[in-house]
Amino acid sequence: MDKELAERLEKIESHVAHLEHLYEQLNQVVLEQGRELTRMQAQQQRISRTVETMELERIKSTNQKPPHYQ
């Protein structure tokens, strides 16, 4: 019985070690995705500002000033 118990304990410890390794890998993926998401959000904000600026410039260029302003 003692040998059987030791084998079961060893098997459980092996599984726990494997699960800990998987947990660490998953944690790294989640951290990387968080950094990537932050980077993409910042990029999206820059693109939005650029498009907004371009749109305002386009509107200004198509709206001619009345003759008395020129």
Long-range contacts (C-beta under 8 A, 24 or more apart in sequence): none
